[in-house]
Amino acid sequence: MNVPLSVTHSDRIPIDLAAATDPVAAFWYAHRRDRPVVVRTSGTTGRPRTIVRSTASWVNSFGFVASRLGLTATSRFHIPGPMSATMNLFAACLTEFSGAAWSKNPAGATHCTLTPSGLAQRLAGTRPPADQVVLVAGDGLGPQLRDEARERGCRIEHYYGATELSLVAWGSCRDDLRLFDLVEAKIVDGRIWVRSPWLSDGPGPGSPVGPWQYQDDGFASVGDRGVLQGDRLWVTGREGSITTGGVTVELAPLRARLQEVAAGELHLVGIPHPVVGEVMGCALSRADDIEPLRSWAQANLAPAERPRAWAVIEHLPLNAAGKLDTAALATLIRQQRTAPKDEQL
């Protein structure tokens, strides 16, 4: 195997998988030598950060995941996204651990891994996945999209996690997540804290710490909000906020409130404004949600929280990691928005 890293490096210096021409091979190279590895966040909430982890923090979870997916040596895993995204790299390493094959070519696939946005695009395309086990991660999967995929003959498996935390909870969509094997969790001030064998070692040297927090008792958090009842976990959203007219509005809890009213899916982003800094933009999957949501927002939300631009976006823009491109989405909302005169930007 050819790994583009100097053999003169210290055995304890982490191997940067993003610097390898073959990140999957580099991962197994590091595992055989008990070397830590560096992976990178997707950068959807800022510039990418480096995260250090032991290879065992992934490998020791593979048996649990393979069992949940029914992954065997005869399986074929379709992984369309780049290996720079940790969810794809994880899936590729998992597949090789199981003795199965993986490919970017969907032909003959028994399994595939997609983000919710990627799944929506595939279902709307000419060759949607069918008769496959679809592993969905990268964002919360709504029950409507899960049910649509099931109607196409797919078996849907969904997990919540983070680059820093790895696997946290598992279910069929965001509404039935339960803590993954060997995971403990607690909620402190509305934030999810996790302790498990799957945690990373935290940010790499010189990398921004970002939302990572670690306690002496072994619990770590990336600031995601949630509610925990027994082993049931509801993730109300990831970090993110906009500032409009000097008021900071957190997007995750606001999206959760609006989602309770909406029949379809929705996404919130900040849209630059020359006077107030930013205003709230709302992208919807269904046109018939606009008027009910607008009326509800007018009656129930503070002025800074109310979306000022509404748009139905049929195909959500994705970044290279297959996750929602919020900057591109803000541009689309501004271009396609529908708004009454009192909500003009």
C-alpha positions in Angstrom: 0.0 0.0 0.0 1.3 3.5 -0.9 0.6 6.0 1.9 1.9 9.6 1.1 3.3 10.2 4.5 6.9 10.2 5.7 8.0 7.0 7.5 10.4 9.2 9.6 7.4 10.7 11.5 7.1 9.7 15.1 4.7 6.8 15.7 2.5 8.9 17.9 2.0 11.8 15.4 -1.5 11.6 14.1 -1.9 10.7 10.4 -3.9 13.3 8.5 -6.4 11.3 6.4 -7.3 14.4 4.3 -3.6 14.6 3.2 -3.7 11.0 2.0 -4.4 10.1 -1.7 -6.4 7.2 -0.4 -7.9 8.1 3.0 -9.5 4.7 3.6 -6.1 2.9 3.0 -4.4 5.5 5.2 -7.0 4.8 8.0 -6.2 1.1 8.0 -2.4 1.8 7.8 -2.8 3.9 11.0 -4.9 1.2 12.6 -2.4 -1.5 12.1 0.3 0.7 13.7 -1.9 2.0 16.5 -1.5 5.6 15.2 -4.1 8.2 15.9 -5.7 9.9 12.9 -6.9 13.4 12.0 -10.3 13.9 10.3 -11.9 17.2 9.4 -15.3 18.7 10.1 -17.4 19.5 7.0 -17.2 23.3 7.7 -20.9 23.9 7.3 -20.9 26.1 10.4 -17.5 27.8 9.7 -14.1 26.9 8.4 -13.3 23.2 8.7 -11.6 22.1 11.9 -9.3 19.2 12.5 -10.3 16.5 15.0 -7.9 13.8 16.4 -9.2 10.3 17.2 -8.0 6.8 17.7 -8.8 4.4 14.9 -10.3 2.1 17.6 -13.0 4.7 18.4 -14.4 3.8 15.0 -13.3 0.2 14.5 -14.7 -1.0 17.8 -18.2 0.3 16.8 -18.2 -1.3 13.4 -19.6 -4.6 14.6 -22.6 -2.9 16.2 -23.2 -0.9 13.0 -22.8 -3.8 10.7 -25.3 -5.8 12.7 -27.9 -3.0 12.5 -27.4 -2.7 8.8 -27.3 -6.4 8.0 -23.9 -5.7 6.3 -22.1 -8.9 5.3 -19.2 -9.9 3.0 -21.7 -10.2 0.2 -23.0 -6.7 0.5 -22.1 -3.8 -1.8 -22.2 -0.3 -0.4 -22.8 2.7 -2.6 -21.0 5.8 -1.2 -21.6 8.7 -3.6 -20.0 11.5 -1.5 -16.3 12.4 -1.1 -14.1 10.8 1.5 -13.4 14.3 2.9 -16.8 13.9 4.6 -16.4 11.8 7.8 -19.8 10.1 7.3 -18.6 8.7 4.0 -15.1 7.8 5.2 -16.7 6.0 8.2 -19.0 4.1 5.8 -16.1 3.0 3.6 -14.0 1.8 6.5 -17.0 0.0 7.9 -17.6 -1.7 4.6 -14.0 -2.9 4.4 -14.1 -4.1 8.0 -17.2 -6.2 7.1 -15.4 -7.7 4.1 -17.9 -6.1 1.7 -17.2 -3.9 -1.4 -18.0 -0.2 -1.8 -18.1 2.0 -4.8 -19.3 5.4 -6.1 -21.2 3.5 -8.8 -24.8 2.7 -7.6 -25.1 -0.4 -9.9 -25.9 -3.5 -7.9 -25.7 -1.8 -4.5 -27.4 -3.4 -1.5 -26.6 -0.4 0.8 -26.0 3.3 0.3 -25.3 6.3 2.5 -26.8 9.7 2.0 -27.6 13.0 3.8 -31.3 13.8 4.1 -30.9 16.4 1.3 -29.1 13.9 -0.8 -31.9 11.3 -0.2 -34.5 13.9 -1.2 -32.7 14.6 -4.5 -32.3 10.9 -5.2 -36.0 10.3 -4.6 -36.9 13.1 -7.0 -34.5 11.9 -9.7 -34.9 9.4 -12.4 -33.0 6.6 -10.6 -34.1 6.7 -6.9 -32.7 4.0 -4.6 -35.0 1.0 -4.3 -34.7 -2.3 -2.4 -31.7 -0.9 -0.6 -30.7 -0.3 3.0 -30.1 3.5 3.1 -28.0 4.8 5.9 -28.9 8.5 6.4 -26.8 10.9 8.4 -25.4 14.5 8.3 -28.6 16.1 9.4 -32.0 15.2 11.0 -34.1 13.0 8.8 -37.8 13.9 8.8 -40.5 11.2 9.0 -42.1 12.4 5.7 -38.9 11.8 3.7 -38.4 8.5 5.5 -41.9 7.3 4.6 -41.4 8.4 1.0 -38.2 6.3 0.8 -40.0 3.3 2.4 -42.7 3.5 -0.2 -39.9 3.1 -2.8 -38.9 -0.2 -1.1 -36.0 1.2 0.9 -35.1 0.2 4.4 -34.1 3.4 6.2 -31.5 3.6 9.0 -30.7 6.9 10.5 -28.1 8.0 13.0 -27.3 11.2 14.8 -23.7 12.0 15.6 -20.9 14.5 15.0 -17.3 14.4 13.8 -16.1 14.9 17.4 -18.6 12.5 19.0 -19.0 9.8 16.3 -22.2 7.8 16.9 -24.7 9.0 19.5 -28.2 7.8 18.6 -29.9 5.6 16.1 -33.4 5.2 14.6 -35.4 5.4 11.4 -35.8 9.2 11.5 -35.2 12.1 13.9 -38.4 11.3 15.8 -37.4 7.8 17.1 -33.7 8.1 17.9 -32.4 6.0 20.8 -28.9 6.1 22.3 -26.5 4.0 20.3 -24.7 1.0 21.9 -22.5 1.9 25.0 -23.5 5.6 24.8 -24.4 7.5 27.9 -26.0 11.0 27.5 -27.3 13.8 29.7 -28.8 17.2 29.0 -27.2 20.3 30.7 -28.9 23.6 30.1 -30.6 22.2 27.1 -27.3 20.9 25.5 -26.5 17.3 24.8 -23.5 15.8 26.6 -22.2 12.3 25.6 -19.9 9.7 27.1 -18.9 6.7 25.1 -16.0 4.6 23.7 -16.7 6.3 20.3 -15.6 9.9 21.3 -12.7 11.6 19.6 -9.8 13.2 21.4 -11.0 16.6 20.4 -9.5 19.4 18.2 -6.1 18.9 16.6 -3.1 21.1 17.5 -3.6 24.6 16.2 -7.2 23.9 15.1 -10.0 26.2 16.4 -11.8 24.5 19.3 -15.2 25.5 17.9 -18.1 24.1 20.0 -16.1 21.2 21.5 -16.3 20.9 25.3 -15.0 18.2 27.5 -15.5 17.5 31.2 -13.4 15.6 33.7 -16.0 12.9 34.0 -15.6 11.9 30.4 -18.7 13.7 28.9 -18.2 15.8 25.8 -20.5 18.2 23.9 -20.5 20.0 20.6 -23.3 22.3 21.8 -26.2 20.6 20.1 -29.6 21.1 21.7 -31.8 18.2 22.7 -34.3 16.5 25.0 -33.6 13.1 26.6 -36.2 10.8 28.1 -34.7 7.4 29.1 -32.8 6.3 26.1 -34.9 8.4 23.7 -33.1 11.5 22.3 -34.7 14.3 20.4 -32.2 16.6 18.8 -33.7 20.0 18.3 -30.8 21.3 16.2 -27.2 22.3 15.8 -25.5 25.5 16.6 -26.3 28.5 14.5 -27.7 31.9 14.9 -28.3 35.2 13.0 -28.2 38.7 14.3 -30.9 41.0 13.1 -31.3 44.6 14.3 -29.0 43.8 17.2 -31.0 40.8 18.3 -29.4 37.3 18.2 -31.8 34.6 17.1 -30.8 30.9 17.5 -31.9 28.9 14.5 -32.2 25.4 16.0 -35.0 26.0 18.5 -36.8 28.4 16.1 -36.7 25.8 13.3 -38.1 23.2 15.8 -41.0 25.4 16.6 -41.8 26.2 13.0 -41.4 22.5 12.1 -44.3 21.6 14.4 -46.6 23.7 12.3 -45.3 22.7 8.8 -46.5 19.8 6.9 -43.3 19.5 4.9 -39.6 20.2 5.6 -38.1 23.6 6.2 -34.7 25.3 6.6 -33.8 28.6 8.1 -30.9 30.8 7.0 -29.8 34.4 7.5 -30.0 36.7 4.5 -27.7 39.8 4.5 -29.6 43.1 4.9 -28.0 46.6 4.6 -29.8 48.1 7.5 -30.4 45.4 10.2 -27.5 43.1 9.3 -29.5 39.9 8.6 -33.1 38.9 8.2 -34.6 35.4 8.5 -35.1 33.4 5.3 -37.2 30.2 5.3 -37.0 27.5 2.6 -39.9 25.2 2.3 -40.5 21.9 0.6 -44.2 22.5 0.1 -45.9 25.6 -1.2 -49.1 25.1 0.9 -47.0 25.7 4.0 -46.3 29.3 3.2 -49.5 31.0 4.3 -50.1 28.8 7.5 -46.6 29.4 8.6 -46.6 33.1 7.8 -49.8 33.5 9.8 -48.5 31.4 12.7 -45.2 33.4 12.8 -47.1 36.7 12.8 -49.1 35.6 15.8 -46.5 33.7 17.8 -43.0 34.9 17.0 -41.1 38.0 18.1 -40.4 40.4 15.2 -36.7 39.4 14.9 -37.7 35.7 14.7 -40.2 36.0 11.9 -39.0 35.0 8.5 -39.0 37.9 6.1 -38.4 35.9 2.9 -40.2 32.6 2.1 -39.4 30.4 -0.8 -40.3 26.9 -2.1 -37.0 25.3 -3.0 -37.4 22.1 -4.9 -33.8 21.1 -5.0 -31.7 22.1 -2.0 -28.1 23.2 -2.8 -25.5 20.9 -1.3 -21.8 21.4 -0.6 -19.1 18.9 -1.5 -19.8 16.9 1.6 -23.4 16.4 0.6 -24.7 18.7 3.3 -26.8 21.8 2.9 -25.0 24.8 1.4 -26.5 27.6 3.5 -24.8 30.4 1.6 -26.2 29.1 -1.7 -29.6 28.5 0.0 -29.7 32.1 1.2 -29.1 33.3 -2.4 -31.9 31.0 -3.8 -34.4 32.3 -1.2 -33.6 35.9 -2.0 -34.0 35.1 -5.7 -37.2 33.1 -5.4 -38.9 34.6 -2.4 -42.5 35.4 -2.1 -43.4 38.0 0.5 -46.1 40.6 1.2 -45.3 44.3 1.1 -44.6 44.5 4.8 -42.0 41.8 4.6 -39.9 43.2 1.7 -36.1 43.0 2.2 
